[in-house]
Amino acid sequence: MLEAVRKAGSVKTFVFTSSSTVYGDASRIPTPEDYAPLKPISVYGSTKLACEAMVSAYAHTYGFNAVIYRLANIVGPRARHGVIYDFILKLRKNKNQLEILGDGKQTKSYLHVNDCIQAMLLGVEKARERVEVFNIGSENQVNVQTIAKIIAEEMGFKVKLTYTGGVDGGRGWVGDVKNMLLDIGKLKSLGWKPRFNSEQAIRAATKAILREIY
Ligand SMILES: NC(=O)c1ccc[n+]([C@@H]2O[C@H](COP(=O)([O-])OP(=O)(O)OC[C@H]3O[C@@H](n4cnc5c(N)ncnc54)[C@H](O)[C@@H]3O)[C@@H](O)[C@H]2O)c1
């Protein structure tokens, strides 16, 4: 993409969807954009960070602006991957029991896709630096156990939750960040505010996906 932008020569702003995973297991929660050092713990997070570096170098070298968004977990209609969709599929197969990867205590921030889009549009409009970095997330966290309960409730099932126990202190998988909340003060100071908190976003996304697939 960056090569295509360089060759075209007419692109004003390049937008990159990076991820909260660039922060790794951050010692500061909520984590601000200027948190350092960035030590991703997954290959996914490290490729996002490498992409950020390339975006910055290309923007400075070839004279275009870039906006980098570090997204929390984005949920909403039409999602066909991620924790909500996975749990719905598992519960369709077995409505009595749901297996959760890890210890279920992974605690993260979830944002509704509509809030994410508003944030992205505002970020592009308000960006002033050659390369501007914005966190995008909600203002609170929810754990996986609570997500499972919300989804089971929305599907009308009474389920027994079981846990795989996970790896490395209850992570769902190697490289799973257990505790994530982004400091969204930078975008809020420009006039954005999420309408939904994490639970509301999960519930709205669950209702929407259930409507789509049933
Ligand atoms: N969903 C999240 O919670 C989240 C969080 C952090 C970062 N991100 C990043 O945001 C981006 C979008 O995520 P998503 O969850 O919407 O993913 P997604 O898989 O739902 O959507 C990706 C889209 O890209 C399209 N696509 C894939 N390869 C393409 C190609 N070669 N040319 C044109 N289109 C192509 C797919 O058809 C799909 O519509 C990704 O880069 C992801 O890493 C997502």
PDBQT file of the ligand as one rigid body, heavy atoms in Angstrom, charges set to zero:
ROOT
HETATM    1  N1  LIG A 301     -11.527  -5.725  14.826  1.00  0.00    +0.000 N 
HETATM    2  C1  LIG A 301     -10.701  -5.339  15.784  1.00  0.00    +0.000 C 
HETATM    3  O1  LIG A 301     -10.997  -5.458  16.972  1.00  0.00    +0.000 OA
HETATM    4  C2  LIG A 301      -9.374  -4.707  15.441  1.00  0.00    +0.000 A 
HETATM    5  C3  LIG A 301      -8.553  -4.245  16.478  1.00  0.00    +0.000 A 
HETATM    6  C4  LIG A 301      -7.314  -3.681  16.178  1.00  0.00    +0.000 A 
HETATM    7  C5  LIG A 301      -6.935  -3.553  14.854  1.00  0.00    +0.000 A 
HETATM    8  N2  LIG A 301      -7.754  -4.018  13.863  1.00  0.00    +0.000 N 
HETATM    9  C6  LIG A 301      -7.293  -3.900  12.477  1.00  0.00    +0.000 C 
HETATM   10  O2  LIG A 301      -8.302  -3.253  11.701  1.00  0.00    +0.000 OA
HETATM   11  C7  LIG A 301      -8.291  -3.805  10.374  1.00  0.00    +0.000 C 
HETATM   12  C8  LIG A 301      -9.673  -4.285  10.009  1.00  0.00    +0.000 C 
HETATM   13  O3  LIG A 301     -10.062  -5.235  10.963  1.00  0.00    +0.000 OA
HETATM   14  P1  LIG A 301     -11.450  -6.012  10.873  1.00  0.00    +0.000 P 
HETATM   15  O4  LIG A 301     -11.694  -6.620  12.202  1.00  0.00    +0.000 OA
HETATM   16  O5  LIG A 301     -12.484  -5.120  10.264  1.00  0.00    +0.000 OA
HETATM   17  O6  LIG A 301     -11.042  -7.165   9.894  1.00  0.00    +0.000 OA
HETATM   18  P2  LIG A 301     -11.940  -7.995   8.888  1.00  0.00    +0.000 P 
HETATM   19  O7  LIG A 301     -11.183  -9.238   8.625  1.00  0.00    +0.000 OA
HETATM   20  O8  LIG A 301     -13.353  -8.073   9.387  1.00  0.00    +0.000 OA
HETATM   21  O9  LIG A 301     -11.965  -7.081   7.625  1.00  0.00    +0.000 OA
HETATM   22  C9  LIG A 301     -10.850  -6.934   6.793  1.00  0.00    +0.000 C 
HETATM   23  C10 LIG A 301     -11.373  -6.482   5.443  1.00  0.00    +0.000 C 
HETATM   24  O10 LIG A 301     -10.261  -6.368   4.549  1.00  0.00    +0.000 OA
HETATM   25  C11 LIG A 301     -10.624  -6.966   3.327  1.00  0.00    +0.000 C 
HETATM   26  N3  LIG A 301      -9.407  -7.382   2.658  1.00  0.00    +0.000 N 
HETATM   27  C12 LIG A 301      -8.554  -8.365   3.031  1.00  0.00    +0.000 A 
HETATM   28  N4  LIG A 301      -7.553  -8.471   2.161  1.00  0.00    +0.000 NA
HETATM   29  C13 LIG A 301      -7.772  -7.536   1.200  1.00  0.00    +0.000 A 
HETATM   30  C14 LIG A 301      -7.088  -7.155   0.021  1.00  0.00    +0.000 A 
HETATM   31  N5  LIG A 301      -5.973  -7.748  -0.343  1.00  0.00    +0.000 N 
HETATM   32  N6  LIG A 301      -7.587  -6.119  -0.678  1.00  0.00    +0.000 NA
HETATM   33  C15 LIG A 301      -8.720  -5.491  -0.304  1.00  0.00    +0.000 A 
HETATM   34  N7  LIG A 301      -9.410  -5.823   0.793  1.00  0.00    +0.000 NA
HETATM   35  C16 LIG A 301      -8.951  -6.831   1.527  1.00  0.00    +0.000 A 
HETATM   36  C17 LIG A 301     -11.513  -8.124   3.710  1.00  0.00    +0.000 C 
HETATM   37  O11 LIG A 301     -12.319  -8.550   2.644  1.00  0.00    +0.000 OA
HETATM   38  C18 LIG A 301     -12.341  -7.475   4.815  1.00  0.00    +0.000 C 
HETATM   39  O12 LIG A 301     -13.454  -6.775   4.290  1.00  0.00    +0.000 OA
HETATM   40  C19 LIG A 301      -7.231  -4.914  10.389  1.00  0.00    +0.000 C 
HETATM   41  O13 LIG A 301      -6.024  -4.382   9.895  1.00  0.00    +0.000 OA
HETATM   42  C20 LIG A 301      -7.100  -5.264  11.847  1.00  0.00    +0.000 C 
HETATM   43  O14 LIG A 301      -5.823  -5.805  12.141  1.00  0.00    +0.000 OA
HETATM   44  C21 LIG A 301      -8.959  -4.581  14.131  1.00  0.00    +0.000 A 
ENDROOT
TORSDOF 0
